[in-house]
C-alpha cells in the first residue's frame, strides 16, 4: 500500500474534522489537538504567503486565484473564504514580527518534505504576479533560513525561478533581439500557451499562468527594445 504524502494526510484530516469523522479509538482531546495543529500549519503558511505578496507590491487576480487553488487543494474548501479574509488582513498590516514565529511553528509541526513543498509554493507566488524581484528574493531567503532550508537548496530554487521568470528566457530569444525577432517570438509563444490551443500536458492553471507571463514578458522586452533604439 502506497504511503500517503504529508499534504494528503492534511486533506484527509481536515475532511474528517469538517465532517465530524475521526479515526477509530481517537479520543476527543486527540481530535481537538489534531485540529489545532492543522490550523496552525494553515495559518502560519498564510502569514508567509502575505509576506511574499507584500514584497512584490502587487496582488493581481492570477496570483489570488493561484493562492486560493493551492490552499483549497491542500487544506480543503470548507475554510476557503475565511482563509482569504485572513490573508487580506495580513496584507494590510506589518507581519514581519510574525514571520519567525510562523516558521518556528511550521518546523515543529511539518515534515521536511512538506516544508520543501511550501517553499516552492511561496516561490511560485513570487513568480505568479510578474517576475521575481530583489525584495521578494530577500524575503524568501529569510523564510528559508527560519525554516532551516539549506542555503544551497534555497539558492538553487531561487536561481531556477529567476531564470524561468526572465522575460528573454520566457520568449526564448537572446537579449538584444530585434523588434522583428521579438514580435515573431511573442506570436510563437502566445500560440504555444494559449488556453484554448495549448497541447502541453499542463494544468489549466499552469497554462493560464504561463500565458500571462508570456504577455508580460513581451511588454517588458518590447519596452526595453524601444529604450535601446530611440
Buried (B, 14 or more C-beta within 10 A) or exposed (E): EEEEBBBEBBBBBBEBBEEEEBEEEEEEEEBEEBBEBBBBBBBBBBBBBBBBBBBBEEBBEBBBBBBBBBBBEBBBEBBBEEBBEBBEEBBEEEBEEBBEEBBBBBBEBBEEEBBBBBBEBBBBBBBBBBBBBEBBBEBBBBBBEBBEBEEEEBBEBBEEBBEBBBBBBBBEBEEEBEEEBBBBBBEBBBEBBEEEEBEEEEEEBBBBBBBBBBBBBBEBBBEBBEEEEE
